[in-house]
Amino acid sequence: MIAISTYRDRAVAVYGLGRTGLSAARALISGGARVLVWDDDPNRRRDAVALGAVAAAPSAETWEGIAALVLSPGIPLTHPKPHMVVGLADRLGAEVLGDVELFARTRPEAAVAAITGTNGKSTTTSLLEHILSTAGRAVEAGANLGRPVLDFDVLNAAGAYALELSSYQIDLTTGLRPQAVALLNISPDHLDRHGGMDGYIAAKRRLLEMAGADATLVLGSDDEWSAQVCREMRAAGRKVVEIAVGRQLEDGLFVQAGRLYRAGGSEPVADLNGIETLRGAHNWQNAAVAFAMAEALGLTPAQIVPSLRDYPGLPHRMEVVARQGDILFVNDSKATNAEAAAHALAAYD
């Protein structure tokens, strides 16, 4: 666990007590804060109280004096309209933030790799974790995927954190300074929570803008929205590694016929054909992004390529669960939108 001592001896409200909310409450209590919690589920409130928090329904009286509100990413911050607790925090003069921002304020010694995009985030994050751990690096992976960030172990400068970040989490984060950032792709999603497509793109883009000038930006460019972001980041002088599938690039990494090439090179860096857990063009993009991020974190191709072939994959993501004769049964129940499902279907004849 990463203890948060920023609010020692001060009151902090945590609203929404799912995995991230309970994790944040635990980290704040461990760091000496007085934590007020609320969730509509009384069982979740009971779990937080057992950690040492105080259950307090949100009101100006019960939350008076709070220094911050830690908001669950599933609760509306701005759209369709701010949740009532966001307005309450504003009236009380308390900042609103998420658990990823609390993590960022610990200024971790280990390198941070942050991954976002509409589709492919989880596979890319878990693949990067697999590559780093196979190479002998201490690595903690999670955030939107699996473990909340404040449940991570504290790593020293030789380690790395791999964070899958949703647009909701990015909205609640201002101070993250990752050494490597990936934007895989953009397609319409969560538009109600961002006020339309422009707001959704702006949320994804903010993660790139938070990163320092020396950070490596690994940017997919196979859709027009991501391609535009890529062009703008290059024009701003940022350090960009462009990723494409099915077409050659003048600069960056691209995949053709399942083979990963570095722009300007005639021989493939890696052959992705036959890797069942990285099947299909969308997974080739995921693999190329993970490769580029691993290089940005100091690994060599000789360390990266072998671990691509023994990547175990994730449950419920193009997971082969059975074979009966010539029929293959694939569990892709984690596809969260039509675009993701279409890419999975396109990976098969």
C-alpha positions in Angstrom: 0.0 0.0 0.0 1.1 3.6 -0.7 0.2 5.7 2.3 -0.9 9.3 1.7 0.4 11.7 4.3 -0.4 14.9 2.4 -3.5 15.4 4.5 -2.2 14.3 7.9 -4.4 15.7 10.7 -6.9 17.2 8.2 -10.3 16.0 7.2 -10.8 14.4 3.8 -14.1 13.1 2.3 -14.2 10.0 0.2 -17.4 9.6 -1.8 -18.0 6.2 -3.5 -16.6 3.2 -1.8 -15.9 0.7 -4.6 -12.4 -0.7 -5.0 -10.8 2.7 -5.6 -12.7 4.5 -2.8 -11.9 1.9 -0.2 -8.3 1.9 -1.3 -8.1 5.7 -1.0 -9.7 5.7 2.4 -7.2 3.1 3.6 -4.2 5.0 2.2 -5.4 8.3 3.7 -6.1 6.8 7.1 -2.6 5.2 7.1 -1.2 8.6 6.4 -2.9 10.2 9.4 -5.9 11.9 7.8 -9.3 12.1 9.3 -11.5 10.4 6.7 -15.2 10.9 6.2 -16.9 8.4 3.9 -20.2 7.9 2.2 -21.7 5.4 -0.2 -25.3 4.5 -0.8 -24.4 0.9 0.0 -24.4 0.4 3.8 -22.1 -2.7 3.5 -19.5 -0.6 1.8 -19.8 2.1 4.5 -19.4 -0.6 7.1 -16.2 -1.8 5.4 -14.8 1.7 5.4 -15.7 2.3 9.0 -13.9 -0.9 9.9 -10.7 0.7 8.4 -11.0 3.7 10.8 -13.1 6.0 8.7 -16.2 7.9 9.9 -19.5 7.5 8.0 -20.9 11.0 7.3 -23.7 11.7 4.8 -22.7 14.6 2.7 -23.9 18.0 3.9 -22.4 21.4 4.7 -22.5 20.5 8.4 -21.1 17.0 8.4 -18.3 17.8 5.8 -17.4 21.2 7.2 -13.6 21.8 7.2 -12.7 19.1 4.6 -9.5 19.8 2.7 -10.4 17.6 -0.2 -13.0 15.3 -1.8 -11.8 12.1 -3.3 -14.3 11.2 -5.9 -15.0 7.8 -7.4 -14.3 8.0 -11.1 -17.8 6.6 -11.9 -19.5 9.7 -10.4 -20.1 12.7 -12.7 -17.6 15.5 -12.3 -18.9 17.9 -15.0 -21.4 16.2 -17.3 -24.3 15.6 -17.8 -24.1 17.8 -14.7 -21.8 17.8 -11.7 -22.9 15.5 -8.9 -24.3 17.3 -5.9 -21.2 16.4 -3.8 -19.0 18.2 -6.4 -21.0 21.3 -5.8 -20.8 20.8 -2.1 -17.0 20.5 -2.1 -16.8 23.7 -4.2 -18.9 25.6 -1.7 -16.7 24.3 1.1 -13.5 25.3 -0.7 -12.3 21.7 -1.0 -10.4 20.4 -4.0 -11.9 17.5 -5.9 -9.5 14.8 -7.0 -9.1 11.0 -7.6 -6.9 8.3 -6.3 -4.5 8.6 -9.2 -3.9 12.2 -8.3 -3.1 11.1 -4.7 -0.7 8.6 -6.2 0.9 11.3 -8.3 1.5 13.6 -5.3 3.6 11.0 -3.6 6.2 11.7 -6.4 7.0 8.0 -6.9 10.7 7.2 -7.5 9.9 4.4 -10.0 9.1 5.3 -13.6 5.5 5.7 -14.5 4.0 4.5 -17.8 0.4 5.7 -18.4 -1.8 4.1 -21.1 -5.1 5.4 -22.4 -7.4 5.1 -25.5 -10.9 4.0 -26.2 -9.9 0.3 -26.8 -7.0 -1.9 -26.0 -5.9 -0.3 -22.8 -6.1 -3.4 -20.6 -4.2 -5.7 -23.0 -1.5 -3.1 -23.6 -1.1 -2.5 -19.9 -0.9 -6.2 -18.9 1.4 -6.9 -21.9 3.8 -4.1 -20.7 3.7 -5.5 -17.2 4.6 -9.0 -18.6 7.5 -7.6 -20.7 8.9 -5.6 -17.7 8.6 -8.5 -15.2 10.0 -11.0 -17.6 13.0 -8.7 -18.0 13.5 -8.7 -14.3 12.1 -5.3 -13.5 9.9 -4.8 -10.4 6.5 -3.7 -11.8 3.1 -2.8 -10.4 0.2 -2.6 -12.9 -3.4 -1.5 -12.5 -5.5 1.6 -11.9 -8.5 1.2 -14.3 -7.4 -2.4 -14.7 -7.3 -4.7 -11.7 -5.7 -3.2 -8.6 -6.2 0.5 -7.5 -3.0 2.5 -7.7 -2.9 3.1 -3.9 -2.8 -0.7 -3.3 0.5 -0.9 -5.1 3.8 -1.6 -3.4 6.2 1.3 -3.0 8.9 0.7 -5.7 12.4 2.3 -5.9 13.9 4.0 -8.9 14.7 0.6 -10.6 11.0 -0.3 -10.7 8.1 0.8 -12.9 4.4 1.5 -12.6 2.1 0.7 -15.5 -1.2 2.6 -15.3 -4.3 2.0 -17.4 -6.2 5.2 -17.2 -9.8 5.9 -18.3 -11.0 9.3 -19.3 -12.9 9.5 -16.0 -9.7 9.0 -14.1 -7.8 11.6 -16.2 -10.5 14.2 -15.4 -9.7 13.8 -11.7 -5.9 14.0 -12.2 -3.8 17.1 -12.6 -0.3 16.3 -11.4 0.7 13.0 -12.9 4.1 13.3 -14.7 4.7 9.9 -16.4 7.9 9.1 -18.2 6.0 7.4 -21.0 2.4 7.9 -22.2 0.4 6.0 -24.7 -2.7 7.0 -26.6 -3.8 4.0 -28.6 -6.9 5.1 -30.4 -10.0 7.3 -30.2 -13.6 6.4 -31.1 -16.9 7.8 -29.8 -17.4 6.6 -26.2 -18.6 8.0 -22.9 -19.8 11.1 -24.7 -22.5 11.9 -22.1 -19.8 12.2 -19.4 -17.6 14.6 -21.5 -20.3 16.8 -23.1 -19.6 15.4 -26.6 -16.7 14.2 -28.8 -14.6 17.3 -28.3 -14.7 16.9 -24.5 -13.8 13.2 -24.7 -10.8 13.9 -27.0 -9.7 16.7 -24.6 -9.7 14.3 -21.7 -7.5 11.9 -23.5 -5.2 14.7 -24.7 -4.8 16.1 -21.1 -2.8 13.0 -20.2 -0.2 13.8 -22.8 -0.1 17.4 -21.8 0.4 16.5 -18.1 3.6 14.6 -19.0 6.8 16.5 -18.9 8.5 17.8 -22.1 11.0 14.9 -22.0 8.4 12.2 -21.8 8.0 9.7 -24.6 4.5 9.9 -26.2 3.5 6.7 -28.0 0.6 7.6 -30.3 -1.5 5.4 -32.5 -2.5 7.1 -35.7 -4.9 4.7 -37.3 -8.0 6.8 -36.7 -8.4 10.5 -37.7 -8.8 11.8 -34.2 -5.6 10.1 -32.9 -3.8 11.1 -36.1 -4.7 14.7 -35.5 -3.4 14.5 -31.9 -0.2 12.9 -33.2 0.4 15.7 -35.7 -0.2 18.4 -33.1 2.2 16.8 -30.6 4.9 16.5 -33.3 4.3 20.2 -34.2 4.7 21.1 -30.5 8.2 19.5 -30.5 7.2 16.6 -28.3 9.1 13.3 -28.3 6.7 11.1 -30.4 6.8 7.5 -31.3 4.0 7.0 -33.9 2.3 3.6 -34.2 0.4 2.3 -37.3 -1.0 -1.0 -38.5 -1.3 -1.9 -42.2 0.7 1.0 -43.5 4.3 2.2 -43.5 5.6 5.2 -41.6 8.5 7.5 -42.2 9.1 7.7 -38.4 7.9 5.3 -35.7 6.8 1.7 -35.5 4.4 -0.1 -37.8 2.9 -3.5 -38.4 2.3 -5.1 -41.8 1.1 -8.7 -42.3 1.7 -9.3 -38.6 5.3 -8.2 -38.6 6.5 -5.3 -36.5 8.9 -2.9 -38.3 10.9 0.2 -37.3 10.5 2.9 -39.8 13.5 2.9 -42.2 14.3 -0.8 -41.5 13.9 -3.6 -44.0 13.9 -6.5 -41.4 11.1 -6.9 -38.9 11.8 -6.3 -35.3 9.3 -9.0 -34.3 6.9 -11.4 -35.9 3.5 -11.4 -34.2 1.9 -14.1 -36.3 0.9 -17.2 -34.5 0.6 -15.5 -31.1 -2.9 -16.6 -30.1 -3.2 -14.0 -27.3 -2.2 -11.2 -29.7 -4.4 -12.2 -32.6 -5.8 -9.5 -35.0 -4.8 -6.1 -36.2 -6.0 -4.4 -33.0 -3.8 -6.6 -30.9 -0.9 -5.9 -33.2 -1.4 -2.2 -32.4 -1.4 -3.1 -28.7 1.9 -5.1 -29.1 3.6 -2.3 -31.0 2.6 0.3 -28.3 3.8 -2.0 -25.5 7.1 -2.5 -27.4 7.6 1.2 -27.8 6.8 1.9 -24.1 9.2 -0.9 -22.9 11.9 0.7 -25.0 11.1 4.1 -23.5 11.6 2.6 -20.1 15.0 1.3 -21.0 14.5 -2.2 -22.3 16.2 -3.5 -25.5 14.5 -5.4 -28.3 16.3 -8.6 -27.2 14.6 -8.3 -23.8 11.2 -7.4 -25.3 10.6 -9.7 -28.2 10.8 -13.1 -26.5 8.2 -12.1 -23.9 5.7 -11.2 -26.7 5.4 -14.9 -27.6 4.6 -16.1 -24.1 2.2 -13.4 -23.1 -0.7 -15.3 -21.4 -3.4 -12.8 -22.3 -6.3 -11.6 -20.1 -9.4 -13.4 -19.1 -12.6 -12.4 -21.1 -10.5 -10.7 -23.8 -10.5 -12.9 -26.9 -9.9 -15.8 -24.5 -10.0 -19.2 -26.2 -12.1 -21.2 -23.7 -12.9 -24.4 -25.8 -12.5 -26.2 -29.0 -15.1 -28.7 -30.4 -14.0 -30.2 -33.7 -13.4 -27.2 -36.0 -15.4 -24.8 -33.8 -13.4 -22.4 -31.7 -15.2 -20.8 -28.6 -13.9 -17.3 -27.7 -14.9 -15.3 -24.6 -14.6 -11.6 -25.5 -17.1 -10.4 -22.9 -14.9 -7.6 -21.8 -15.5 -5.7 -25.1 -17.2 -2.6 -23.7 -18.3 -1.1 -27.0 -19.2 -2.0 -30.6 -15.8 -0.9 -31.9 -14.0 -3.4 -29.6 -16.3 -6.2 -30.5 -15.9 -5.5 -34.2 -12.1 -5.6 -33.9 -12.3 -9.0 -32.2 -14.6 -10.4 -34.8 -12.3 -9.1 -37.6 -9.5 -11.2 -36.1 -11.1 -14.4 -37.4 -12.1 -15.7 -40.8 
